[in-house]
Amino acid sequence: MALSISVAVLLGIIVLVKGGYVRVGSAATCALFGFTLAATGLAPTINTT
């Protein structure tokens, strides 16, 4: 499950960057922040909403 979500995120970033909607640095920063946030104590609260 975690692998398929990671692949979906990666493909989404590629599509957004190729389409010119966001820059590579911004997309990478948001993705890394999301994965970091998922590893914190706030993850269960975020997942239930």
C-alpha positions as CSV (number, residue, x, y, z in Angstrom):
1,M,0.0,0.0,0.0
2,A,2.7,2.5,1.0
3,L,4.6,1.7,-2.2
4,S,1.6,2.4,-4.5
5,I,0.9,5.7,-2.7
6,S,4.6,6.7,-3.2
7,V,4.4,5.9,-6.8
8,A,1.2,7.8,-7.2
9,V,2.8,10.9,-5.6
10,L,5.8,10.6,-7.8
11,L,3.7,10.4,-10.9
12,G,1.6,13.3,-9.8
13,I,4.8,15.4,-9.2
14,I,6.1,14.5,-12.7
15,V,2.8,15.5,-14.3
16,L,2.6,18.8,-12.5
17,V,6.3,19.7,-13.3
18,K,6.0,18.7,-17.0
19,G,2.8,20.7,-17.3
20,G,4.5,23.8,-16.0
21,Y,2.2,24.2,-13.0
22,V,5.0,24.0,-10.4
23,R,8.7,24.0,-10.3
24,V,10.8,21.0,-9.4
25,G,12.1,22.5,-6.1
26,S,8.6,23.4,-4.9
27,A,7.2,20.0,-5.8
28,A,10.0,18.2,-4.0
29,T,9.7,20.3,-0.9
30,C,6.0,19.6,-0.6
31,A,6.5,15.9,-1.1
32,L,9.2,15.7,1.5
33,F,7.2,17.8,3.9
34,G,4.2,15.4,3.4
35,F,6.3,12.3,4.1
36,T,7.9,13.9,7.1
37,L,4.5,14.9,8.5
38,A,3.3,11.4,8.0
39,A,6.0,10.1,10.3
40,T,5.1,12.5,13.2
41,G,2.6,12.1,16.0
42,L,0.0,14.1,14.0
43,A,-0.3,11.4,11.4
44,P,-3.3,9.6,13.0
45,T,-5.2,12.8,13.4
46,I,-4.6,13.8,9.8
47,N,-5.6,10.4,8.5
48,T,-8.9,10.4,10.4
49,T,-10.1,13.7,8.8
